[in-house]
Amino acid sequence: MKLLPILLAGAALAVADSSPGLKEVHAVYLLPMAGGLDQLLAVRLTHHGLFEVVTDPAKADAVFTERIGANFEEAFKELYDSKAAKEAKDKDDGYTKPASKPMGQSKGSLFLVDRKNRNVVWSIYEKPPSSGVTDLHRFANRVGDQLEKDIKGK
C-alpha cells in the first residue's frame, strides 16, 4: 500500500516536468490571433518578463499559435522556409504579411511550438467567455499566470 503513493508522486513529478523544452524558450513570435489576443498576450508576456516577444520570426525560439495542423504547417513554412520567405518578400517589396489569418473568435486553445523541431512544448485550453476586449485581456492574464507557474515549476 505504501508503494502506491510513491508511484503517484513520481508520476506527478514526471508530468510537471514533461516539457523541458519550455525552459529553453527565451524569445517567441506570435502568429495573429482572434480578437487581437496576440497583442494582449504580447503585453502580458513582456510586462512580466516571461519571454522576449520578437517581431522577426527568425529571432524566435518558439511560436505561439491558436491552431496546429495543416494551417499551422503552412504558416510555419511561410515563416521559415527560406525559399518561400524570399519569394514572399520579393513579391511584396519587403513587406512580409502575417503567415496566418486569425479566426473570428478565440476557441481557447493556445500552443507554444518549438521552432527547431515543431514540437508543442506548452499548451493551454480555457475558452474565454466572449471575444470582448475585457474577456480577452483576462484570458491573456490567466494564460500568462499559468505559463509563469509552469516555467517556475510550481
Secondary structure, 3 states (H helix, E strand, C coil): CCHHHHHHHHHHHHHHCCCHHHHHCCEEEECCCHHHHHHHHHHHHHHCCCCEECCCHHHCCEEEECCCCHHHHHHHHHHHCHHHHHHHHHHCCCCCCCCCCCCCCCCCEEEEEECCCCCEEEEEECCCCCCCHHHHHHHHHHHHHHHHHHHHCC
